């Protein structure tokens, strides 16, 4: 048996998300046959790990209001494969640990050096933890990464969201 339990071929499509601020993503839409094979009733945003065009991916199947589900095709995938909107691509995946959070090393180090923040971190849901880690991971420079780690540490200790913290600064 393969490590990945599900596979399909689909076309990379554009999908717009948001009402007041629309963001367009390159996505794969899940074939309907998987709706009965995977636990969407328990996990509406089902986290998976897999491969798109042999490039490792980790993320979630996200619901759309019309009943479909999509998986974001990252810019790294299109850059590394040359594939783009309209191209057919194979995706293989398996259901991931729903509580898995990939934590940047800079945030891990900061948490290890601060017992109070570490205790608060342990109380957060996986989704809240991902909010902080994504904020740090998206930094393009080391100075921005450090600033975002510092912001995350304050927000974690104060038990607030990053958005609330940014409002305090205004």
MOGI-V154382 format. One record per pair of residues at least 12 apart in sequence whose ideal C-beta (glycine too) atoms are under 8 Angstrom apart, sorted by the first residue. I is the first residue (numbers start at 0). J is the second residue. If there is no record, write none. Layout:
I/J  I/J
This chain:
1/91  2/93  3/49  3/50  3/91  3/92  3/93  4/92  4/93  4/94  5/33  5/36  5/37  5/49  5/91  5/92  5/93  6/89  6/90  6/91  6/92  7/29  7/30  7/33  7/89  7/90  8/87  8/88  8/89  8/90  9/27  9/28  9/30  9/87  9/88  9/90  10/27  10/85  10/86  10/87  10/88  11/25  11/26  11/27  11/72  11/77  11/82  11/83  11/84  11/85  11/86  11/87  11/88  12/25  12/26  12/27  12/28  12/84  13/25  13/26  13/84  14/26  14/28  14/63  14/69  24/69  24/71  24/72  25/71  25/72  25/74  25/77  25/83  25/84  26/69  26/70  26/71  26/72  27/51  27/69  27/70  27/72  27/88  27/90  28/67  28/68  28/69  29/60  29/67  29/68  29/69  29/70  34/68  37/60  37/94  38/94  39/60  39/62  39/68  42/97  43/62  44/59  44/60  44/61  44/62  45/59  45/60  45/94  45/97  46/58  46/59  46/94  46/95  46/96  46/97  46/99  47/59  47/60  47/70  47/92  47/93  47/94  47/95  48/92  48/93  48/95  49/90  49/91  49/92  49/93  50/89  50/90  50/91  50/92  51/70  51/72  51/76  51/88  51/89  51/90  52/76  52/80  52/82  52/88  52/89  54/75  54/76  54/79  54/80  56/70  56/73  56/76  56/90  56/92  57/95  57/99  57/101  58/70  58/71  70/90  72/88  97/125  98/125  99/125  100/125  100/128  100/129  100/132  101/132  101/136  102/128  102/132  103/132  103/135  103/136  103/144  103/148  105/135  105/144  105/145  105/148  106/131  106/132  106/135  106/148  106/151  109/148  109/149  109/151  109/152  110/152  110/155  113/152  113/156  115/156  116/152  116/155  116/156  119/155  119/156  119/158  120/155  123/155  130/160  130/161  131/151  131/154  131/155  131/161  134/147  134/150  134/151  134/161  135/147  135/148  135/151  150/164
